[in-house]
Every structure is written in C-alpha cells, then in structure tokens.
Amino acid sequence: MYVAVKGGEAAIRNAHKLLADRRRGDRSVPAIRLDQIVEQLALGVDRVMAEGSLYDAELAALAVKQARGDMIEAIFLVRAYRTTLPRFGYTKPVETGRMAIERRISATFKDLPGGQLLGPTFDYTHRLLDPELADDAPVEAADRRIETAEQTPRVTDILSHDGMIEADGELPEGSETGDLTREPLSFPLERDLRLQALARGDEGFLLGLAYSTQRGYARSHPFAGEIRIGEVEVELDVAELDFPLTLGRIRVTECQMVNQFKGSSKQPPQFTRGYGLVFGQSERKSMSMALCDRALRARELGEDITAAAQDEEFVISHSDNVQSTGFVEHLKLPHYVDFQAELDLVRRMRAEHERASQTSDTQEAAE
Amino acid sequence: MSNETLEATPKHGGSDDGRKAAMALLAQATAQEMQQFWAQWNEKPGVETLRGPETGLVMIRGRIGGGGAPFNLGEATVTRATVRLDNGAVGHAYALGRQGEKVRLAAVFDALWQETAQRQAVENMVLAPIAQRLNDSLEGKRAETAATKVDFFTMVRGDD
C-alpha cells in the first residue's frame, strides 16, 4: 500500500515569501540593479555564463541576483531557462586567432610577436584589501598607448613551424561534432565532447583536478604556452541568406597549455597540448580546463591511466555542478518511507545480533 | 512563416559582401541607436513583420587547439526578425541578445539597404555612426591594452 502524505503548501509558500524578503534584505539599502552586477561583478557574471553554458550577461546577472549570489544556484537558473528556448543552429567555429585581444601572455616565450599584454589582471597585485573601495571614490581612466597594431600569432603556431609541437587537434575523418545537450553521453568520448563538458564544468572541481596533475597524479610537465582574453566574432549560416551572418561579438578566454611528451616508436619526441576555451574572462578555469584536457588524452597518447584526472568517466561524470548539486541536494527531500524501512531492518538485525550473542554467552558459560 | 515567403526575398543590386557588412553593423547596434536612427528616418515606409522578433539559442562552436576540429563551446541567446516593407522589400536581422525591437528595426534597415535608392542614406545615417562607435571602442581598448604591454629591458651589472 502506498500512502501519499500531503501538506506543507502553506509552509512552502511562506518560505518562498521569506526568501524574497531576505533576498531584498534591509530596505534602507538600495536594491542592486542588473547593470551594476554586469559592470561591477563582471567575473561572477562570466562564471555563470560559462558554467550555465549560456552567453547572455543580463540573464546571468538576473540569475546572480535571484540566487542571492549563490553561483551554482544561478548557474542552475540559467540552465533551466535555456530549455525554454528553441535552437536556431550551430555557429561557425569562432576564430580565436582573430581575437580583439584584451590580455595575452605567454610563459614560454618572452619576446613573442605582439608582446606580453597584461590587460586587466589580478596578477602582481599584493592581495591587500583596499579600504578605498569601501566607498565610491572616483577611479582614474586607464592609460592608453597608441601604437600600430601588431600581429599576435598563436604561440602554438610559432612552435609548430619546426614540428616541435603537435598540430591543433583533429578528429577521425567523417566524425560529427558531438553535442551533449542533444545526445546523452556514452563513454569513451571523443575530445570534442570532452571539451564541451569541460567548458561548462565546475571551475572548482576542474581546478582541483588540474592541481592534482601538477602534484604528481598524472604529471604532464605543463607550460602556459599562451593565454589570451578578448572578443571574437560569432557567425551563423541561416537558410534565408547565402552568406554567414555576423551575430555580434563575445568575450572568451583561451589557454594553450604546452606539455612534455617523450615520443613513441611511431612519433618523434614533441610537445603535446591541452586546450581550454571558456566564455568570458576566466583564466583560472581555462587553465584548469587545458590541464584536464591534456590529462584526459592519456588513452589517445598511450599513457598509463593511474590518476583520477585521467579517468574520463570519473572526470566528465562529476564535472557538471548542476548535476552534482541536484543529486547531493536531493538528499534533503523526504525519504521518510525509505528511512522507515531501513530503521525496521536495523531493528531486526539488532534483535538477531542480541539473540546470537545470548546463545554464545550461554554456550561459553556451559563450557 | 513558410519557406516560400523567405525565398521570396527580392534579389538586391549590391554584393553579398556589402550586405553582410551592413548586417554585421546592424547586429552590433545598440537598441538606443536603432530607435534613434528610426526616429530620425524621413519618409518611413509601412512595415509588416513577417517573423518575430523571436528569441532562441545558437550553439557557439570553437576549434580544438584553436584551429582544429570543431567542438560545441556553449549557447548564446539570439533574436531574429523578418520584415516586409510596403514596396515588397524583405529584410532580415539576427543579433546576439534578447532585444526584440532593436532586431526588428535592424531588419527594416536591412530591407531599406537593399533598395538602391535608399542604400546611401542607410550607409550614411545608420551604418556609418555604428561603425564609428565600434571602431572607437575597439581602438580605445587596443590602446588601453597596449599600455599594459611589458617592455623588457636587461640590467647590465658591473663595468665590463
């Protein structure tokens, strides 16, 4: 017999009303506006776009506000929203080589063409809290330096001229680009699907795994070959026009990790690569993604799979924070009947245990 | 709307490159710009909206290693619209984001651009100011980034 227990409607209604009240907080403090979130909490917005896997800064800001700053809740809201919209198509691949660069550094070549462009970075700050930011002190405009535009070729292209590094990743002839939002994942995966999963994966989870590879679990001797942040053009082929349409520009962060590789009987020694590409300005995430991408290529490169970061099923199945939080947090939902059954089972086991020990006590006494 | 209507787009005199560039600028206009340019437009034609404005998604693709096989990076919101002017010219517009009215007006200007008699006015009054703003913004960002370029120098120690 199954008995549904009803109730709680009023409690839930009032809980949500309380949530709305607490979200607004002290009414004497002005409510935060979406443009303030977009402009001043931009990297938080970027993270919600990256892991929500939906590029729309205003929606991400709304999600951050609605979630009271809880990033994973905000990402969840964005993921839920995207399911309500039709898909118009797949864009042409963005050309990161033609990026309007806002930051570009290489840890492998000091004097690379185009130079080291630090851009708006936290690097080299002293990580001292700045009390001036507590008030709305005026902020100086950034300095400008007018110079002729220089080409900024990819470091990996420079290295590839003498065969020192493997080419950009190709997939087997005739393979179609996988889309995990359309087809459930089935392991083993091709690299394209892994990259899609990593691009929307949880920054913290991927960061931890990336760190583990540096500490010796699947060591791959990485160098940050190049990191570039900037805007790329998005183009779409549409049925009604016979040329690709420019939809606008998006900001992305790209990381080219360069890793050591001994070579094999078939291949001469050369550098291998890991790749990271993330919506918005997110250096940490793109570096973590590139390190994980490289570690997950163990099978392809004939390396021993000894560490968690190399285990494709482990990494990809647990990298999505919406899935992870869904399953962890579902434990909050009523499990009354399950638990009653377990309670009953433990009672019976304990009774048996007691009987058994009494019997053995009697036997010991008799001996 | 049916495919027949879409295919009924009249052939325009300009090259695809010209229209592609025009549509790229219209896509990157702000909602405010579109409204302002439309308000300033003389002899507004009658406009029938054939499709939208409607918002959907595109899956944005990247390439493995930057130049290799494509992979799906993530989605973006896109809004599109198709309009027909009272002289029969059909205009399309697609742009990132969810700004319906901006995209509808972009489709109107796309239709106007296709008419040889109107093209120059669209170029001057609409496209040129958008191009100017985008270029200024790009140049400004480039100069700000250039100011953060590292100028390495070598410290020479000792006399010889």
Interface residues (C-beta under 8 A of the other chain):
Chain A: M49 A50 S53 L54 Y55 D56 E58 L59 R82 L85 P86 R87 F88 G89 Y90 T91 K92 P93 V94 T96 G97 A100 I101 E102 R103 K110 D111 G115 Q116 L117 L118 G119 P120 A142 D143 R144 R145 I146 E147 A149 R154 T156 D157 A167 D168 G169 E170 L171 S175 T177 G178 D179 L180 T181 R191 D192 L193 L195 Q196 A199 R200 E233 V234 L236 V238 A239 E240 L241 D242 F243 P244 L245 T246 L247 G248 R249 I250 V252 E254 Q256 R273 Y275 L277 F279
Chain B: N3 L6 E7 T9 D16 D17 R19 K20 M23 A24 A27 Q28 E54 T55 G56 L57 V58 M59 I60 R61 G62 R63 I64 G65 G66 G67 G68 A69 P70 F71 N72 L73 G74 E75 A76 T77 V78 R80 T82 H92 Y94 A95 L96 G97 R98 L138 G140 K141 R142 A143 E144 T145 A146 A147 T148 K149 V150 F152
